[in-house]
Amino acid sequence: MGLRGFISEQEKKDRVIRVKKPVSSEYEIAALMTKTEGKISVFENVKGYDDVKVVSGIASSRDLLGEALGGTRQDIISKISKAMADYESFGYKFEKGTFEEKSFKSPDLIKHLPLTKFYEKEERTYTSASIVSVIDPETKVPNVSFHRMMYLGDNRFSIRITKRHLYTIMKKYNEKVPVAVFFGVHPAIEAAAATSYNLGMDEFKLANSLLDGNFKAAKVGDIPVPSSAEVVFKASIYPDRLEDEGPFVDLSGTWDLVRKEPLLEVEELFMRKDALYQNILPGGTEHRILMGVPQEPRIHKIVSNTIPHVKNVVLTEGGCSWLHGVVSIKVRNEGDGKNAGMAALAAHPSMKRVVIVDEDIDITDPVQVEWAITTRVQADRDVVIVPHAKGSSLDPSQNMEEGTMTKWIIDATRPFKLPEEHFMQVKVPGEDKINLNDYL
């Protein structure tokens, strides 16, 4: 299944907004994206681009992502965890790509695609939903990951590459690294691309597992991409040809640094005749969900090794889906809450604060989490401070010279030795069964 099928499904549920008035790719689309988060937006009339629409918000809520994975928002961890456990058995087939309807060699890209200006500082033009596919030259296994790209003109970008899997693979090549870059795919494929796992995982197998065997690939040269992709670049990265990249807005919604990053040149552009070019609002909800949610199953698994009775894990939206988390557990022993907190910080080293709650708390509801802190926490007893710890570069308040931060654990579980009923929220009898519409 591709992006179009998913949009069609969600349109039946009133989760799609179609913007029919002419809009500009310079700031106007980005401004509209800030007003439509939580739903899918289709910008049908982009000024200067008669045969391209812009799509955003396809994973801008946990409900959308949960349905993309074949469940609900409560099923996300179990769906990704199961897919990660089974992915090796999900080989995939190849077919002709739908993106091969049009092609342009050495393209002047901005003539064909509405590359977007999101923010005004130095008026940078970016791709924000670009996913890179590369082959490890030693193992021959493809690797797939998100990378923002700053447009330099004609067919050239500077591409932001952190020291993770693409960086490691890039070092195995000599002068240039052949890659494919694709846009506009089903959100389950995006979830697979955003998942951090061991180098050597074929994320397309993971995508096929998430899609119950319905994923198919096509090849651009020797490099696999989703056959249903809307837009694809055949490109090369030049590790030794560095260009300025930034400033741009990262996960925290604050300005990132200007860095020297590798040059990427597009040798050929492929696209559907009526292509859906995808954007993600930098620092917005979709950005945070795609970056943070795929980390939650890994945190769940590692914390479960310490505290077996883990119910759920969430990296909170207010914590940029990266820096703050909540874990719900069933307490069996004194100290379980603090042990779970230490395990969570170790499982996701970028996490700055974790709150541990009992299993009666809905950790997707920030009001319930704050209620647990309010009614079950005394700071001198239940807050653990971890100073000078290595954390995430995405925290603008960290010690920039040392690259360290102070982390903390809030144990908001019920005091172990006191009566449970003393800390339970009282409910009116029958309130869960009442449907107000039956009385109107």
SEFITOR-18413 format. One record per residue (C-alpha): residue number from 1; x, y, z. Coordinates in nm, 4 decimals. Example, Ala and Ser with C-alpha at 12.3 -4.5 7.8 and 13.67 -1.06 7.14 Angstrom:
BEGIN
vexdren	c1	c2	c3
1	1.2300	-0.4500	0.7800
2	1.3670	-0.1060	0.7140
END
This chain:
BEGIN
vexdren	c1	c2	c3
1	0.0000	0.0000	0.0000
2	0.1207	0.3496	-0.0814
3	0.0637	0.6990	0.0478
4	-0.2414	0.7505	-0.1744
5	-0.4220	0.4494	-0.0354
6	-0.3576	0.5652	0.3205
7	-0.4867	0.9150	0.2446
8	-0.7993	0.7653	0.0864
9	-0.8642	0.5546	0.3991
10	-0.8202	0.8529	0.6309
11	-1.0387	1.0786	0.4174
12	-1.3326	0.8506	0.4975
13	-1.2679	0.9268	0.8660
14	-1.2578	1.3053	0.8163
15	-0.8846	1.3234	0.8823
16	-0.7829	1.4893	0.5551
17	-0.7850	1.8618	0.4795
18	-0.7688	1.9587	0.1109
19	-0.6423	2.3122	0.0525
20	-0.7683	2.4182	-0.2894
21	-0.6652	2.7850	-0.2959
22	-0.3279	2.8720	-0.4550
23	-0.0463	2.8615	-0.2001
24	0.3242	2.9421	-0.2140
25	0.6065	2.7070	-0.1163
26	0.7824	3.0095	0.0370
27	0.6552	3.0164	0.3993
28	0.2812	2.9994	0.3168
29	0.2603	2.6181	0.3057
30	0.4686	2.5983	0.6258
31	0.2399	2.8491	0.7984
32	-0.0664	2.6488	0.6985
33	0.1016	2.3300	0.8238
34	0.1143	2.4790	1.1737
35	-0.2675	2.5084	1.1669
36	-0.3456	2.1598	1.0371
37	-0.1318	1.9320	1.2563
38	-0.3156	1.6200	1.3669
39	-0.4718	1.5787	1.0225
40	-0.3338	1.5066	0.6768
41	-0.3103	1.8145	0.4565
42	-0.3114	1.8055	0.0771
43	-0.2156	2.1344	-0.0897
44	-0.3711	2.0897	-0.4323
45	-0.2741	2.4175	-0.5974
46	0.0905	2.5095	-0.5408
47	0.1944	2.8252	-0.7209
48	0.4303	2.7485	-1.0088
49	0.3731	2.3710	-1.0016
50	0.0780	2.2507	-1.2061
51	0.1424	1.8765	-1.1749
52	0.2662	1.8480	-0.8134
53	0.0693	1.8568	-0.4887
54	0.2238	1.8921	-0.1423
55	0.1225	1.6529	0.1361
56	0.1952	1.6897	0.5076
57	0.0800	1.5517	0.8408
58	0.0503	1.1847	0.7464
59	0.1898	1.0810	1.0866
60	0.1063	1.3944	1.2844
61	-0.0889	1.2122	1.5555
62	-0.0555	0.8845	1.7395
63	-0.3983	0.7887	1.6047
64	-0.2771	0.8240	1.2444
65	0.0419	0.6302	1.3114
66	-0.1440	0.3597	1.5044
67	-0.3856	0.3071	1.2155
68	-0.0984	0.3041	0.9662
69	0.0437	0.0111	1.1630
70	-0.2885	-0.1723	1.1599
71	-0.4033	-0.0887	1.5131
72	-0.4771	0.2015	1.7443
73	-0.2634	0.4536	1.9308
74	-0.2418	0.2044	2.2200
75	-0.1015	-0.0661	1.9885
76	0.2011	0.1206	1.8527
77	0.4607	-0.0343	2.0846
78	0.3288	-0.3877	2.0422
79	0.3048	-0.3521	1.6619
80	0.6598	-0.2189	1.6231
81	0.8005	-0.4657	1.8786
82	0.6431	-0.7621	1.6994
83	0.7624	-0.6374	1.3605
84	1.1163	-0.5955	1.4905
85	1.1127	-0.9488	1.6299
86	0.9854	-1.0980	1.3018
87	1.1384	-0.8758	1.0335
88	1.4046	-1.1210	0.9135
89	1.1358	-1.3519	0.7779
90	0.9809	-1.0743	0.5673
91	1.1728	-1.0721	0.2420
92	1.0229	-0.8490	-0.0264
93	0.9665	-0.8598	-0.3993
94	1.0638	-0.6101	-0.6678
95	0.8452	-0.4478	-0.9308
96	0.8431	-0.1412	-1.1550
97	0.8112	0.1786	-0.9539
98	0.5140	0.4096	-0.9941
99	0.7620	0.6979	-0.9721
100	0.9112	0.6073	-1.3131
101	0.6414	0.7931	-1.5088
102	0.8653	1.0996	-1.5562
103	1.2416	1.1446	-1.5343
104	1.4894	1.4327	-1.5670
105	1.8684	1.4009	-1.5786
106	2.0865	1.6548	-1.3917
107	1.7672	1.8420	-1.3042
108	1.7270	2.1991	-1.1910
109	1.5193	2.0648	-0.9049
110	1.3293	2.3727	-0.8004
111	1.1724	2.3878	-1.1483
112	1.0109	2.0487	-1.0876
113	0.9489	2.0323	-0.7114
114	0.8132	2.2888	-0.4612
115	1.1202	2.2792	-0.2370
116	1.0109	2.4658	0.0707
117	1.1141	2.7660	0.2757
118	0.9922	2.6938	0.6284
119	1.1581	2.9624	0.8415
120	1.2915	3.3093	0.7649
121	1.6397	3.3000	0.9181
122	1.8744	3.3313	0.6185
123	1.5823	3.2068	0.4030
124	1.7039	2.8492	0.3740
125	1.5184	2.6105	0.1397
126	1.4911	2.2512	0.2626
127	1.3583	1.9031	0.2076
128	1.2241	1.7764	0.5394
129	1.0733	1.4357	0.4540
130	1.3681	1.3011	0.2553
131	1.4575	0.9358	0.3209
132	1.7946	0.8032	0.2038
133	1.8539	0.4458	0.0886
134	2.2131	0.3209	0.0645
135	2.3814	-0.0203	0.0221
136	2.6476	-0.1274	0.2709
137	2.9334	-0.2275	0.0358
138	3.0540	-0.4991	0.2740
139	2.7289	-0.6700	0.3750
140	2.5245	-0.5695	0.0647
141	2.2353	-0.4890	0.3011
142	2.0405	-0.1659	0.2368
143	2.0084	0.0953	0.5096
144	1.7267	0.3501	0.5171
145	1.7111	0.6697	0.7262
146	1.5707	1.0248	0.7381
147	1.8036	1.3156	0.6542
148	1.7151	1.6798	0.6057
149	1.8733	1.8439	0.3014
150	1.9436	2.2129	0.2392
151	1.9042	2.3201	-0.1229
152	2.2143	2.4816	-0.2734
153	2.0757	2.5361	-0.6236
154	2.0426	2.3355	-0.9468
155	2.0784	1.9672	-0.8467
156	2.2795	2.0169	-0.5272
157	2.2120	1.9882	-0.1521
158	2.4102	1.9777	0.1689
159	2.2826	1.6785	0.3662
160	2.2796	1.6588	0.7474
161	2.4402	1.3285	0.8533
162	2.4841	1.2465	1.2223
163	2.7326	0.9812	1.3348
164	2.4951	0.6916	1.2977
165	2.4350	0.4256	1.0354
166	2.4597	0.6257	0.7114
167	2.7749	0.7917	0.8444
168	2.9305	0.4507	0.9210
169	2.8404	0.3122	0.5779
170	2.9611	0.6287	0.4038
171	3.3095	0.5762	0.5509
172	3.3337	0.2416	0.3669
173	3.3223	0.4128	0.0279
174	3.6003	0.6040	-0.1452
175	3.5243	0.9275	-0.3283
176	3.1453	0.9155	-0.3564
177	2.8540	0.7223	-0.2111
178	2.5705	0.6166	-0.4453
179	2.2297	0.6663	-0.2830
180	1.8613	0.6982	-0.3626
181	1.6430	0.9567	-0.1899
182	1.2659	0.9083	-0.1817
183	0.9576	1.1058	-0.0774
184	0.5889	1.0303	-0.0365
185	0.5405	0.6837	0.1120
186	0.3041	0.5044	0.3479
187	0.3685	0.6076	0.7126
188	0.4556	0.2480	0.8091
189	0.7561	0.2780	0.5758
190	0.8454	0.6054	0.7455
191	0.8220	0.4366	1.0857
192	1.0632	0.1682	0.9653
193	1.3058	0.4307	0.8330
194	1.2904	0.6184	1.1648
195	1.3559	0.3115	1.3810
196	1.6965	0.2914	1.5495
197	1.8236	-0.0633	1.5557
198	2.1511	-0.2421	1.4951
199	2.3514	-0.1566	1.1856
200	2.2745	-0.4419	0.9470
201	1.8963	-0.4290	0.9752
202	1.7219	-0.4079	0.6385
203	1.4549	-0.1473	0.7197
204	1.2587	-0.2494	0.4109
205	1.2098	-0.5931	0.5696
206	1.0876	-0.4149	0.8804
207	0.8494	-0.2083	0.6639
208	0.7215	-0.5286	0.5055
209	0.6647	-0.6778	0.8501
210	0.4746	-0.3651	0.9601
211	0.2637	-0.3864	0.6429
212	0.1877	-0.7587	0.6841
213	0.3819	-0.8555	0.3731
214	0.2334	-0.5905	0.1430
215	0.5534	-0.3934	0.0806
216	0.7210	-0.4040	-0.2608
217	1.0416	-0.2395	-0.3761
218	1.1799	-0.1045	-0.7012
219	1.5415	-0.0371	-0.7931
220	1.7156	0.2873	-0.8818
221	2.0380	0.1524	-1.0231
222	2.1185	-0.1168	-0.7680
223	1.9550	0.0610	-0.4753
224	1.6094	-0.0431	-0.3489
225	1.3343	0.2103	-0.2811
226	0.9598	0.1638	-0.2183
227	0.7896	0.0956	-0.5510
228	0.4999	0.3193	-0.4428
229	0.7199	0.6266	-0.3743
230	0.5968	0.9489	-0.5327
231	0.9350	1.1161	-0.5954
232	1.2823	0.9588	-0.6120
233	1.6335	1.0980	-0.6608
234	1.9192	0.8946	-0.7998
235	2.2094	1.0721	-0.6301
236	2.5608	1.0624	-0.4905
237	2.7016	1.1910	-0.1616
238	3.0535	1.3357	-0.1658
239	3.1936	1.2989	0.1893
240	3.4974	1.5204	0.1275
241	3.3107	1.8038	-0.0446
242	3.1667	1.9934	0.2500
243	2.9139	2.2756	0.2364
244	2.7417	2.4887	0.5007
245	2.4208	2.3325	0.6347
246	2.1886	2.5412	0.8512
247	2.0803	2.7195	1.0510
248	1.7606	2.5185	1.0655
249	1.4959	2.4244	1.3184
250	1.5373	2.0882	1.4883
251	1.3206	1.8682	1.7077
252	1.3071	2.1126	1.9984
253	1.1606	2.3890	1.7808
254	1.4740	2.6004	1.8348
255	1.7516	2.6939	1.5929
256	2.0190	2.4352	1.5280
257	2.3824	2.5174	1.4439
258	2.5487	2.5852	1.1098
259	2.7735	2.2898	1.0261
260	2.9881	2.1685	0.7406
261	2.8077	1.8716	0.5860
262	2.8632	1.6551	0.2749
263	2.7441	1.7580	-0.0683
264	2.4672	1.5547	-0.2335
265	2.4187	1.5809	-0.6099
266	2.1074	1.4518	-0.7854
267	2.1908	1.2755	-1.1108
268	1.8330	1.1914	-1.2074
269	1.4876	1.2862	-1.0792
270	1.1973	1.0401	-1.1069
271	0.8390	1.1346	-1.0252
272	0.4777	1.0478	-1.0889
273	0.2876	1.2653	-1.3366
274	0.0700	1.4038	-1.0562
275	0.3238	1.3571	-0.7782
276	0.2526	1.4056	-0.4081
277	0.5625	1.5797	-0.2734
278	0.5813	1.5291	0.1015
279	0.6788	1.7825	0.3684
280	0.7199	1.7451	0.7445
281	0.6980	2.0612	0.9564
282	1.0418	2.0911	1.1244
283	0.9958	2.0932	1.5008
284	0.6266	2.0091	1.4618
285	0.4223	1.7192	1.5944
286	0.4875	1.4898	1.2984
287	0.8620	1.5467	1.3239
288	0.8540	1.4591	1.6936
289	0.6324	1.1529	1.6506
290	0.8408	1.0031	1.3708
291	1.1633	1.0618	1.5612
292	1.0442	0.9675	1.9084
293	0.7769	0.6987	1.8819
294	1.0028	0.4363	1.7158
295	1.2332	0.4635	2.0198
296	0.9580	0.3627	2.2623
297	0.9603	-0.0154	2.1922
298	1.3356	-0.0256	2.2555
299	1.2946	0.1612	2.5859
300	1.0085	-0.0735	2.6807
301	1.2230	-0.3793	2.6122
302	1.5261	-0.2565	2.8076
303	1.3232	-0.1382	3.1086
304	1.1401	-0.4741	3.1059
305	1.4748	-0.6451	3.1616
306	1.4974	-0.4570	3.4941
307	1.1285	-0.4390	3.5924
308	0.9338	-0.7224	3.4248
309	0.5916	-0.5638	3.4731
310	0.6165	-0.2644	3.2354
311	0.2834	-0.1580	3.0903
312	0.3658	0.1282	2.8536
313	0.6272	0.3853	2.7514
314	0.5762	0.7301	2.5977
315	0.8191	1.0007	2.4931
316	0.5988	1.3006	2.5592
317	0.4970	1.5604	2.3032
318	0.5828	1.8451	2.5414
319	0.9265	1.6877	2.5835
320	0.9764	1.7022	2.2057
321	0.9072	1.3251	2.1930
322	1.2760	1.2873	2.2728
323	1.3880	1.4555	2.5955
324	1.1072	1.3656	2.8404
325	0.9425	1.0291	2.8923
326	0.6832	0.8511	3.1050
327	0.6867	0.4815	3.1953
328	0.4006	0.2946	3.3615
329	0.4764	-0.0169	3.5672
330	0.3158	-0.2555	3.8123
331	0.5113	-0.2097	4.1351
332	0.5984	-0.5387	4.3047
333	0.8839	-0.4285	4.5304
334	1.0052	-0.1227	4.7184
335	1.2302	0.0786	4.4859
336	1.0866	-0.0532	4.1579
337	1.0028	0.2992	4.0454
338	1.3571	0.4306	4.0819
339	1.5064	0.1192	3.9198
340	1.2687	0.1606	3.6261
341	1.3722	0.5253	3.5982
342	1.7422	0.4436	3.5870
343	1.6817	0.1749	3.3260
344	1.4796	0.4165	3.1116
345	1.7554	0.6792	3.1162
346	2.0065	0.4138	3.0149
347	1.7797	0.2810	2.7394
348	1.7416	0.6240	2.5775
349	2.0531	0.8289	2.6624
350	1.9011	1.1429	2.5103
351	1.6254	1.1426	2.7735
352	1.6519	1.4270	3.0221
353	1.3583	1.3481	3.2531
354	1.1537	1.0349	3.3101
355	0.8399	1.0009	3.5214
356	0.7495	0.6550	3.6516
357	0.3800	0.5976	3.7269
358	0.1540	0.3122	3.8303
359	-0.0415	0.1152	3.5730
360	-0.3693	0.2949	3.6549
361	-0.2347	0.6152	3.4928
362	-0.2911	0.6776	3.1203
363	0.0562	0.7990	3.0262
364	-0.0667	0.9458	2.6962
365	-0.2722	1.1947	2.9020
366	-0.0491	1.4706	3.0468
367	-0.3233	1.5700	3.2921
368	-0.3249	1.2212	3.4479
369	0.0562	1.2179	3.4656
370	0.0604	1.5531	3.6428
371	-0.2144	1.4310	3.8768
372	0.0054	1.1344	3.9709
373	0.2974	1.3681	4.0430
374	0.0697	1.5955	4.2459
375	-0.0840	1.3247	4.4632
376	0.1948	1.0666	4.4924
377	0.5268	1.2560	4.4974
378	0.7323	1.4233	4.7677
379	1.0434	1.5743	4.6092
380	1.2861	1.4849	4.8907
381	1.1800	1.1208	4.8704
382	1.0831	1.0633	4.5081
383	1.3062	1.2813	4.2879
384	1.6512	1.1573	4.1854
385	1.8992	1.4053	4.0329
386	2.1786	1.2840	3.8013
387	2.4192	1.5760	3.7349
388	2.6763	1.6068	3.4558
389	2.5378	1.3249	3.2412
390	2.5915	1.2896	2.8682
391	2.2683	1.3749	2.6897
392	2.1268	1.5015	2.3642
393	2.2643	1.7832	2.1520
394	1.8995	1.8751	2.0870
395	1.8659	2.0224	2.4379
396	1.9405	2.3947	2.4009
397	1.9867	2.4333	2.7791
398	2.2682	2.1802	2.8136
399	2.6257	2.2700	2.9037
400	2.7475	2.3398	2.5513
401	3.1178	2.3218	2.6400
402	3.0936	1.9800	2.8047
403	2.7942	1.8426	2.6143
404	2.6376	1.7385	2.9464
405	2.3058	1.7902	3.1212
406	2.1396	1.7180	3.4535
407	1.8929	1.4294	3.4279
408	1.6200	1.3486	3.6756
409	1.3832	1.0732	3.7714
410	1.0420	1.1380	3.9238
411	0.9068	0.8289	4.0967
412	0.5335	0.9029	4.0880
413	0.4287	0.5529	4.1888
414	0.2205	0.5098	4.5055
415	0.4215	0.4877	4.8292
416	0.4758	0.1157	4.8602
417	0.3906	0.0607	5.2261
418	0.0798	0.2799	5.2441
419	-0.2746	0.1634	5.1611
420	-0.3392	0.1635	4.7849
421	-0.6911	0.3044	4.8170
422	-0.5481	0.6177	4.9794
423	-0.3941	0.7152	4.6425
424	-0.6624	0.6045	4.3980
425	-0.8800	0.8546	4.2150
426	-1.2421	0.8117	4.3209
427	-1.4988	0.7535	4.0468
428	-1.8766	0.7880	4.0445
429	-2.0409	0.4433	4.0232
430	-2.1404	0.3630	3.6641
431	-1.9686	0.6628	3.5041
432	-1.7756	0.4434	3.2605
433	-2.0995	0.2925	3.1297
434	-2.2956	0.6129	3.0846
435	-2.3538	0.7440	2.7316
436	-2.4855	1.0989	2.7623
437	-2.6531	1.0824	2.4212
438	-2.8891	0.8170	2.5585
439	-3.0296	1.0794	2.7982
440	-3.0737	1.3658	2.5506
END
